[in-house]
C-alpha cells in the first residue's frame, strides 16, 4: 500500500467527498490487512457511551471511521494537486547503497 500514516490525501469518492469538497486531510491510521485508512475529519460516526470511571458523564462521542484506500488520492504539496505515486531508486555512490523513494507522477517531487 502506498499510503502511509501522516500523508496528506484528498477524498475522491464515497461519503467523505461531500464532507470535505476536495480539501486536504491527514491520514491518522492505516490498516494494511483490510485496505482501510482513517482520515482526519472524514466519515465521522457517533458512539453512545455509558458513564464509566474514565468518562464520568458518558454521552455521545464523535470519531472517525475507516474508509477504503481506493477512495483517496495522495496530495502533492509541490504541484498542489492530487496525484498517483511512482517509486524511484536513488543510489548513494559515496556509501554504495540504494534507497527507494516515493515520488509524485506529475512533477517528480519526493513525497
C-alpha positions, 0 to 999 in steps of 0.5 A: 500500500502506498499510503502511509500514516501522516500523508496528506490525501484528498477524498475522491469518492464515497461519503467523505467527498461531500464532507470535505469538497476536495480539501486536504486531510491527514491520514491518522491510521492505516490498516494494511490487512483490510485496505482501510485508512482513517482520515482526519475529519472524514466519515465521522460516526457517533458512539453512545457511551455509558458513564464509566470511571474514565468518562464520568458523564458518558454521552455521545462521542464523535470519531472517525471511521475507516474508509477504503484506500481506493477512495483517496488520492495522495496530495502533492504539496509541490504541484498542489494537486492530487496525484498517483505515486511512482517509486524511484531508486536513488543510489548513494555512490559515496556509501554504495547503497540504494534507497527507494523513494516515493515520488509524485507522477506529475512533477517528480517531487519526493513525497 
